[in-house]
Amino acid sequence: MSKTKLFSILITTKNRKTDLAFTLEKLKNLVDRNDIECIICDDGSTDGTAEFIKINYPNIRLIANPKSKGLIYSRNNLLNLVQTDFAISLDDDAHIITENILDKIENYFAENQHCGVMALRIFWGLNHPENTILKQESHIVKGFVGCAHVWNMNAWRAIPNYPAWFVFYGEEDFAAFQLFKKGWEIHYFPEVLVHHRVGIKTRKNEKDYRLRLRRSLRSGWYLYLLFYPWKIIPRKLAYTFWIQLKNKVLKGDWKAGIAILQSIGDVIINLPRLLKQSNRLSRKEFQEYQKLAETKLYWESENE
């Protein structure tokens, strides 16, 4: 790979050839450039994804797992292959709307030497946003969203890999805590807008709703036990447990009840590993962390 390349584009995919094809078409002006490396990890797809990439995008570096090893494992693999200064990480159902983004990103990193990750502005929805007007400014936040962000690779190499045993959810917050401990910052960078083509309101009715909720809950509890000061953990665990009961189970969502019980079991099973791998914030560090602005998860164009 040429040393003149500054940017990599990283995408992990599994059995979503149609989504990936749409994304790559939207990113064609970036993927086709000689000064950008695009690396895709096909995590054991059985729908012909790998063949599609080989035929239609021979310039893309393809990593094909014969069997699925999980999203987080695949993201670690991709990031550890990067030799450029910066890596743009996208989901296979997300594409960049903003044009001419590379200079914007490079200049921002140059002006903000402690920025380890850029959290991009993300519109979630099946249809293109009605307007893309920017009325927000960049600022430091607690975390970033996995579907669209940019790594300063010096920051990635300064912290442990994502915890592959989380399987799904929580890896970005894991990295955020590790970055905070190392003195790196996460900046919300709204100048780059990404369309994540997901219908959030319909997810509850999807067949993997219980599995997603289970993994989401347990990852939150994992993070408490890995990073929070001991005195704060019992209260946080009790509060989140009660909120799930109140807002879901007591309103008749029995799938959520099963997910909660499974999450508790996951925490108990992984407790030795959680204690061994902890990198706990001091009380002072925790107070400083709490002062940071919340992670920007969703951007809604009608509120701009």
N, C-alpha and C positions, 0 to 999 in steps of 0.2 A: 504494500500500500504506500502511495506517495506521502512523504512527510509534509507536503504542502496542504494536505487536507486538515481542516480545522473541525469539521462537523461529521458526526455519524447520526444516522436515523435508525432507531431500534424498534422492532415490532415483534411481539410474541403472538402466535396464532395457533388455533386448534379447531379444525372442522368448521371454519367460517370462511370458505373460499370466496363466496359472494361478497361478504363484507370487506374482506381483504382486497379483492379486485377493485371495488369501488374506492377504497382508501388509496390504493396505489395509483389509480387513475387521477385522483385529486392531487396527489403528491408528485405527479409526473415531472413537473418542472424542477423539483428538487432531486428526485431519485435518478434522473437522467444526467445530472451534473457530474463532471469528472472530479470536482473538488469535494464531493460528499460521498461518504461510504454508507450504504444502506445494508443493514444486517437483519435478517428475519430468522427467528427460531420457529420452526414448525414442530409443535410439541405432540408428535404422534398422530397427526391427522390421517383420516381414512377416506377423505372426500376428494383426493387428488390435488390438494393444496401445493405440495412440493413440486409436482409435475407442472402445475400452472405457472409457478414462479420460474422454474427452469426454462420453460418455453417462451414466456412473455417478458421476463425480466432477467436475462442472462447476466446482467451487470450486478445484480443483487447477490450479496454473499448469503447463501442459505445454510442454516444449521438445522438438520432434520433429526429429531429424536425418534428412533425406531418405535419406542413406546413412550407414552406420556409420562413426564417427570414432574409436571406441575408448573403453574404460572411463575411462582417465585423462583424456583430452580432455574427456569428458562431465562428469567430476567437477570439473575446473577451471571449466568453463562454469557449472555449478550454483553453485559457491562464489563465483564472481565476480558472480553475480546477487543474492546475499544482501544485504539491507539491514537485517536484524535484528542484535541483539547476539550471538546464539548460533545455531549450526546443528547439528542432529542429523542425522548422515549414516548411512544404513542401506542394506544390500543389499536387492534385491527379494525375497530369500528369507529375510529376517530380520525379526522383530517383537519389540516390547518387551513383556515379561511384567509388570514392575513397574508398579504404578499410581501416579498422582499424582507424576509424576517432575519436573515443571517447577520446582516450588519447591525440590526437592532440588538440582537442577542450578544454578539461579540463586543459591541461597544458598552453594553450594560455591565457585562462581566468585567471589562477593563476598568470601568469607573467604580465598581463595587467589589473590591478585592476579597472581601470576606463572604461573598455570596457563593454558597455551595450548590444551591438548586434554585432554578426559576420555576415557580408554580404558574402555569399559564392560565389565561382566562378561558373558562370552559362553558360552552352552551350545551345543555343536555336536552335532547329532543329529537324526534324522528324527522322533523322538517327543519329546513334551514331557518336561522333566526330572521325575524322580520327586519330588524335593523342591527347594525354592528357598531353603532356610535360609542365612542370611548369617553367616559366621564370619570374614570377612576385613575388613581395614580399608584405607582409602585410603592410597596412598603414591606417591612419584615413581618412574617407570619409564622405560626407554629408549625405548619406542615404543608404537604402538597398532595395532589391527587395522582394516582398511578397512571391514569389514561393519557395525561399530557403534561410533561414537565421537561426541563433541560438540566442535565448534570454538568457542573464543572468537574472534570474527571480527577482533578487533584483532591477534591473533597471526597469523591467516591473511594479513592484509594486510601483515604485517611481513616475510614471506619470499617467495621466488620461487614461482610456480605449480608444481604437480606436473609432473615431466618426461613429457610426453605420449609422447615417443619410447620410453619404457620399454614402452609398450603395455599391459602387464598385469604386476602384482607390483612391489613395491619402492617404490612412490610414498609409502607411509606412512613408511618408514624414511628416504627422501630428506627428507621434511618434518621428521622427528624430528631429523635432524642439523642442518638449517637452523634449527629452533627452538632447539636447544641453543646454536648459535653466537650467536643473538640474545638469549640469556638467558631464554627461555621454558621452562616445564616441562610435562611430560606426566604426568598423574596417573591412576593406576588407580582407578576409582570403582565399586566393586562393589555399591553401593546400588541401581544400576539393572541389572537382569538382562535380557539379550536372548537369544532363541532363534534360532540360525542353523540353519535346517532343511536340513542337509547331512550326508550319510553319508560321513565322511572315509575309512573303511576301504574303501569301494567305488570311490574315485576312481582307484586304480591300474588298475582294469579298464576304465575309461571310455576312449572312443576318443581323447580329447584329452589323455591322460596324458603322452605325450611332449612335446606342445606346452607343457603346464603346467610340466613339469620344466625344459624349455629356458628358458622365461621366468623361472622362479624362480631357476635357477642364474645366468643372465646378469645379472639384477638385483642379486644379491648381489655379483658381481664388479664391476659398474658402481659400486656404492656404495663398495667398497674404493678404487677408483681416483679417485672423486670426493672422498672425505672422510678416508680414513685417512692417517696420516703415512707418508712414502715408505718408511722403513726397515721398516715392519710389513707392507706390501703383499705382497712376495714370499712371505713365510712363510704369510700367510693364503690366498693363491691356491693355493699348493702343498698346504696342508693340506686345503682344501675339495675340491680335485681328487682327492686320494688317498682321502678319505672316500667320495666318490661311486663311485670305482672299486672300493673294497673292499666297500662295502655293497650295491652294485647290480650293476655290470658283472661283477665276478668271481663273482657268485652267479647269473649267467645272465640278467640283465635287459638284453638287447641294445637294447631301446628306450631305456633310460637312456644306453647308450653313444653312440647316435646323438645324443641330446639334448645330451650333454656336448660332442661335437664341434661341433654347431651353435652352442652357447653360446660356445665359444672363437672361432668365426668372427664371431659378433655383437660380441664384445668388440673384436676386431681392427678390424672395420669402423668401430666407433664410437669408437675410441681418440682421434682428434683432438678430437671433441666432448667426450669425458670429460675430457681435459686442459684444454680451454678453459673448461669450466664448473665445474671443481673449486673447492671451498670447504673446503680441507683443515684438519683439526684440528691444532693444535700438539701436541707430545708431552704437555705438561701438560694440555691440554684432553682429549686422548684418555684419559689416566689418570683424569681426573675422570669422563668419560663411562662408562668401564668400571666405576666404582664403583656406578653406578645399578643398580637391580633390573631383572631381565630383563622384557621385554614379556610381558604375560599373554595368551597366545593362547587357551587352552582352560580352561574351568571344568568340573569334573566333580562333579556333585551327590553322588555316593556317597562322595566323599572329604571332604566338608564335615563 
